[in-house]
Amino acid sequence: MLAVDTNVVVRYLVGDHPEQSGRARALFADSEIWISATVLLETAWVLGKSYGYRPDQIAWSFRLLAGRSTVTLQSPERLVRAFSWMDRMDFADALHLAQASDAEAFLTFDQRMVRDAAGCGSIPVRKP
């Protein structure tokens, strides 16, 4: 199994560099790939800031990756949960919340996150 960096995932998803994107597609087709949660977090940031992807496009791209038989995600059940919350909060907040699912509550000064997390079926999110 091979672990990949953000730039490999972005080249695979975006296909904007003739040589590197081709190599990334071949790698995903021919090798067992492991992707960390931090690589996906950075990928979401790059897709949104550099390529103008909307949250639904990022979520769709991540679901495409997760569905490949050659791809293994770190903490897949938590990542899938975070993907499902991307319609109500940004991926970073969704990932933080999903990764904290064993805690009794998630504490933040971010009032928007408190509001956005309400009703998503996660642990309670509140101010400290």
Backbone as JSON, one array per atom type, in Angstrom:
{
  "sequence": "MLAVDTNVVVRYLVGDHPEQSGRARALFADSEIWISATVLLETAWVLGKSYGYRPDQIAWSFRLLAGRSTVTLQSPERLVRAFSWMDRMDFADALHLAQASDAEAFLTFDQRMVRDAAGCGSIPVRKP",
  "N": [[0.85, -1.17, 0.0], [0.48, 2.24, -0.76], [1.02, 5.45, 0.52], [-0.3, 8.66, -0.16], [0.36, 12.1, -1.02], [-1.19, 15.35, -0.7], [-0.91, 16.78, -3.16], [-0.84, 14.76, -5.07], [-3.4, 13.63, -4.85], [-4.94, 15.88, -5.56], [-4.07, 16.29, -8.23], [-5.02, 13.92, -9.35], [-7.83, 14.23, -9.0], [-8.42, 16.74, -10.23], [-7.07, 16.87, -12.67], [-5.45, 18.68, -14.1], [-2.85, 18.92, -14.95], [-0.93, 17.79, -17.46], [1.19, 15.75, -17.43], [1.62, 15.08, -14.63], [-1.01, 14.59, -13.73], [-1.75, 12.42, -15.31], [0.06, 10.51, -14.35], [-0.82, 10.35, -11.72], [-3.44, 9.33, -12.1], [-2.8, 6.81, -13.19], [-1.48, 5.71, -11.01], [-3.57, 5.53, -9.11], [-5.14, 3.7, -10.43], [-3.59, 1.38, -10.57], [-2.44, 0.74, -8.11], [-2.59, 0.03, -4.56], [-3.88, 2.43, -2.5], [-3.42, 4.61, 0.24], [-5.02, 7.11, 2.1], [-4.64, 9.78, 4.23], [-6.52, 11.44, 6.83], [-5.63, 14.03, 7.23], [-4.49, 14.67, 4.77], [-6.79, 14.7, 3.2], [-8.07, 16.86, 4.41], [-6.36, 18.99, 3.76], [-6.58, 18.76, 0.98], [-9.27, 19.47, 0.58], [-9.12, 22.16, 1.25], [-7.36, 23.14, -0.76], [-8.83, 22.5, -3.1], [-11.08, 24.14, -2.72], [-10.02, 26.79, -2.34], [-8.03, 27.19, -4.36], [-9.11, 26.14, -6.7], [-11.74, 26.79, -6.76], [-13.81, 25.06, -6.06], [-17.03, 24.18, -4.93], [-18.55, 23.34, -1.71], [-20.27, 21.07, -2.11], [-19.19, 19.97, -4.43], [-16.66, 19.27, -3.55], [-17.33, 17.36, -1.62], [-18.52, 15.43, -3.3], [-16.3, 14.73, -4.84], [-14.7, 13.58, -2.85], [-16.29, 11.41, -2.13], [-16.15, 9.98, -4.5], [-13.42, 9.23, -4.44], [-13.46, 7.66, -2.05], [-15.03, 5.56, -2.88], [-13.49, 4.06, -4.6], [-12.04, 0.93, -5.27], [-9.35, 0.58, -4.85], [-8.58, 2.34, -2.92], [-7.9, 3.21, 0.42], [-9.11, 4.8, 3.22], [-8.05, 6.74, 6.02], [-9.57, 6.19, 9.09], [-12.27, 5.6, 7.99], [-15.08, 5.51, 8.58], [-15.5, 7.75, 10.14], [-14.69, 9.75, 8.42], [-16.6, 9.49, 6.36], [-18.84, 10.27, 7.78], [-18.13, 12.95, 8.24], [-18.11, 13.82, 5.56], [-20.83, 13.73, 5.05], [-21.76, 15.85, 6.51], [-20.97, 18.1, 5.19], [-22.75, 19.66, 3.82], [-23.72, 21.4, 5.62], [-21.65, 22.54, 7.09], [-18.19, 23.64, 6.89], [-15.58, 21.51, 5.59], [-13.36, 21.23, 7.3], [-14.37, 21.85, 9.9], [-16.35, 19.88, 10.03], [-14.79, 17.57, 9.91], [-13.21, 17.85, 12.24], [-15.23, 17.59, 14.16], [-16.27, 15.01, 13.58], [-14.02, 13.46, 14.12], [-13.9, 13.73, 16.82], [-15.81, 12.13, 17.94], [-15.89, 10.34, 20.09], [-15.83, 11.84, 22.35], [-17.48, 13.63, 25.05], [-18.48, 16.1, 24.47], [-17.99, 18.76, 22.09], [-16.05, 21.56, 22.24], [-16.07, 24.96, 21.42], [-15.26, 28.33, 20.45], [-16.37, 29.23, 18.22], [-19.17, 30.43, 17.09], [-20.64, 30.05, 14.79], [-20.03, 27.38, 14.09], [-21.17, 26.08, 16.27], [-23.88, 26.64, 15.77], [-24.15, 25.51, 13.14], [-23.65, 22.8, 13.6], [-25.77, 21.94, 15.07], [-28.3, 19.6, 15.37], [-27.14, 17.73, 13.66], [-26.7, 15.22, 14.52], [-24.46, 14.59, 15.92], [-21.98, 14.59, 18.56], [-22.69, 16.87, 21.3], [-22.16, 20.3, 20.49], [-20.71, 23.12, 21.76], [-20.14, 26.32, 23.4], [-17.23, 26.92, 25.44]],
  "CA": [[0.0, 0.0, 0.0], [1.22, 3.48, -0.88], [0.38, 6.66, 1.03], [-0.11, 9.75, -1.12], [0.29, 13.47, -0.55], [-2.27, 16.17, -1.23], [-0.74, 17.14, -4.56], [-1.19, 13.59, -5.89], [-4.86, 13.55, -4.83], [-5.46, 17.0, -6.35], [-3.81, 16.01, -9.66], [-5.96, 12.87, -9.75], [-9.19, 14.75, -9.05], [-8.58, 17.91, -11.08], [-6.59, 16.54, -14.02], [-5.04, 19.93, -14.75], [-1.43, 18.89, -15.34], [-0.88, 16.61, -18.36], [2.07, 14.67, -17.01], [1.38, 14.66, -13.25], [-2.37, 14.03, -13.61], [-1.69, 11.09, -15.9], [0.76, 9.64, -13.42], [-1.71, 10.14, -10.57], [-4.51, 8.41, -12.52], [-2.21, 5.47, -13.31], [-1.21, 5.25, -9.66], [-4.85, 5.14, -8.5], [-5.67, 2.53, -11.15], [-2.72, 0.21, -10.48], [-1.84, 0.54, -6.79], [-3.39, 0.21, -3.37], [-3.58, 3.78, -2.03], [-3.91, 5.0, 1.56], [-5.13, 8.56, 2.2], [-4.87, 10.21, 5.61], [-7.51, 12.49, 7.05], [-5.0, 15.34, 7.06], [-4.36, 14.91, 3.32], [-8.11, 15.12, 2.71], [-8.33, 18.2, 4.93], [-5.62, 19.91, 2.91], [-7.16, 18.68, -0.36], [-10.49, 20.28, 0.59], [-8.71, 23.56, 1.24], [-6.81, 23.44, -2.09], [-9.91, 22.49, -4.09], [-11.93, 25.31, -2.51], [-9.32, 28.07, -2.5], [-7.27, 27.31, -5.61], [-9.87, 25.71, -7.87], [-13.1, 27.31, -6.67], [-14.82, 24.02, -5.85], [-18.04, 24.38, -3.88], [-18.55, 22.21, -0.77], [-20.89, 19.86, -2.68], [-18.24, 19.39, -5.38], [-15.61, 18.64, -2.76], [-17.92, 16.14, -1.04], [-18.68, 14.47, -4.4], [-14.95, 14.25, -5.17], [-14.25, 12.68, -1.79], [-17.06, 10.17, -2.25], [-15.54, 9.29, -5.63], [-12.21, 8.59, -3.92], [-13.81, 6.63, -1.07], [-15.65, 4.44, -3.58], [-12.54, 3.28, -5.4], [-11.61, -0.3, -4.6], [-7.91, 0.65, -4.57], [-8.33, 3.4, -1.94], [-8.22, 3.03, 1.83], [-9.08, 6.07, 3.94], [-7.84, 6.7, 7.47], [-10.84, 6.37, 9.81], [-13.29, 5.81, 6.94], [-16.42, 5.77, 9.09], [-15.53, 9.14, 10.6], [-14.62, 10.6, 7.23], [-17.91, 9.45, 5.7], [-19.7, 11.13, 8.6], [-17.75, 14.33, 7.94], [-18.6, 14.12, 4.21], [-22.28, 13.93, 5.09], [-22.05, 17.13, 7.16], [-20.43, 19.19, 4.4], [-23.82, 20.54, 3.34], [-24.07, 22.34, 6.69], [-20.45, 23.18, 7.64], [-17.03, 23.37, 6.05], [-15.01, 20.19, 5.83], [-12.49, 21.24, 8.48], [-15.21, 21.73, 11.09], [-17.0, 18.56, 9.99], [-13.77, 16.57, 10.24], [-12.91, 17.99, 13.67], [-16.36, 17.05, 14.91], [-16.33, 13.56, 13.36], [-12.88, 12.84, 14.79], [-14.12, 13.83, 18.27], [-17.07, 11.44, 18.24], [-15.83, 9.61, 21.36], [-15.86, 12.81, 23.45], [-18.85, 13.92, 25.5], [-18.89, 17.34, 23.8], [-16.96, 19.49, 21.34], [-16.11, 22.93, 22.71], [-15.51, 25.93, 20.49], [-15.73, 29.71, 20.52], [-16.93, 29.5, 16.89], [-20.63, 30.39, 17.19], [-21.17, 29.49, 13.55], [-19.93, 25.93, 14.18], [-22.2, 25.65, 17.23], [-25.15, 26.7, 15.04], [-24.16, 24.58, 12.02], [-23.63, 21.42, 14.08], [-27.04, 21.6, 15.72], [-29.17, 18.68, 14.62], [-26.46, 16.82, 12.71], [-26.61, 13.89, 15.11], [-23.12, 14.39, 16.47], [-21.89, 14.95, 19.97], [-23.04, 18.28, 21.47], [-21.15, 21.32, 20.21], [-21.1, 24.29, 22.56], [-19.07, 27.19, 23.86], [-16.64, 26.49, 26.71]],
  "C": [[0.9, 1.24, 0.0], [0.41, 4.64, -0.32], [0.68, 7.79, 0.05], [-0.28, 11.11, -0.44], [-0.87, 14.2, -1.24], [-2.12, 16.44, -2.71], [-1.05, 15.98, -5.5], [-2.71, 13.46, -5.98], [-5.47, 14.66, -5.7], [-5.24, 16.75, -7.84], [-4.76, 14.93, -10.18], [-7.37, 13.44, -9.94], [-9.39, 15.85, -10.09], [-8.13, 17.64, -12.51], [-6.07, 17.73, -14.79], [-3.58, 19.97, -15.2], [-1.22, 17.63, -16.18], [-0.01, 15.47, -17.84], [1.73, 14.17, -15.6], [-0.01, 14.05, -13.08], [-2.42, 12.63, -14.2], [-1.01, 10.09, -14.98], [-0.1, 9.34, -12.19], [-2.83, 9.18, -10.93], [-4.0, 6.98, -12.64], [-1.95, 4.88, -11.93], [-2.49, 4.76, -8.99], [-5.44, 3.9, -9.17], [-4.89, 1.26, -10.83], [-2.21, -0.13, -9.09], [-2.89, 0.65, -5.69], [-2.94, 1.52, -2.73], [-4.2, 3.99, -0.66], [-3.9, 6.51, 1.63], [-5.47, 8.93, 3.64], [-5.95, 11.28, 5.66], [-6.9, 13.86, 6.85], [-4.77, 15.67, 5.58], [-5.71, 15.34, 2.76], [-8.46, 16.53, 3.19], [-7.62, 19.24, 4.06], [-6.17, 19.92, 1.49], [-8.42, 19.53, -0.45], [-10.14, 21.76, 0.51], [-8.21, 23.95, -0.15], [-7.93, 23.48, -3.12], [-10.8, 23.72, -3.96], [-11.23, 26.61, -2.85], [-8.65, 28.23, -3.85], [-8.09, 26.99, -6.85], [-11.33, 26.14, -7.83], [-14.18, 26.26, -6.52], [-15.76, 24.45, -4.73], [-18.01, 23.18, -2.93], [-19.19, 20.94, -1.34], [-19.99, 19.19, -3.7], [-17.1, 18.69, -4.66], [-16.13, 17.33, -2.17], [-18.07, 15.06, -2.12], [-17.32, 13.88, -4.77], [-14.43, 13.28, -4.12], [-15.02, 11.36, -1.82], [-16.54, 9.32, -3.42], [-14.29, 8.55, -5.19], [-12.55, 7.43, -3.0], [-14.4, 5.4, -1.73], [-14.71, 3.6, -4.42], [-12.06, 2.06, -4.61], [-10.13, -0.27, -4.23], [-7.58, 1.64, -3.46], [-8.78, 2.98, -0.54], [-8.08, 4.39, 2.5], [-8.78, 5.82, 5.42], [-9.18, 6.99, 8.14], [-12.01, 6.57, 8.87], [-14.68, 6.13, 7.48], [-16.56, 7.22, 9.58], [-15.47, 10.11, 9.43], [-15.96, 10.63, 6.49], [-18.9, 10.31, 6.46], [-19.4, 12.6, 8.31], [-18.22, 14.73, 6.54], [-20.08, 14.46, 4.25], [-22.67, 15.26, 5.73], [-21.59, 18.32, 6.33], [-21.51, 20.08, 3.79], [-24.2, 21.57, 4.39], [-22.88, 23.05, 7.29], [-19.27, 22.87, 6.75], [-16.37, 22.06, 6.49], [-14.12, 20.17, 7.06], [-13.3, 21.07, 9.76], [-15.87, 20.36, 11.16], [-16.01, 17.46, 10.39], [-13.39, 16.64, 11.72], [-13.99, 17.33, 14.51], [-16.44, 15.53, 14.78], [-15.2, 12.85, 14.1], [-13.06, 12.83, 16.32], [-15.32, 13.03, 18.74], [-17.06, 10.63, 19.54], [-15.87, 10.53, 22.58], [-17.31, 13.05, 23.87], [-19.39, 15.2, 24.88], [-17.7, 17.91, 23.05], [-17.12, 20.96, 21.71], [-15.41, 23.86, 21.73], [-16.05, 27.32, 20.78], [-16.4, 30.11, 19.21], [-18.46, 29.32, 16.93], [-21.27, 29.8, 15.93], [-21.12, 27.96, 13.58], [-20.98, 25.39, 15.15], [-23.55, 25.59, 16.52], [-25.22, 25.63, 13.95], [-24.22, 23.12, 12.45], [-24.93, 20.98, 14.72], [-27.87, 20.7, 14.81], [-28.46, 17.76, 13.66], [-26.25, 15.43, 13.29], [-25.24, 13.57, 15.67], [-23.16, 14.58, 17.98], [-22.3, 16.42, 20.11], [-21.86, 19.21, 21.15], [-21.61, 22.58, 20.93], [-19.88, 25.13, 22.89], [-18.51, 26.66, 25.17], [-17.22, 27.27, 27.89]]
}
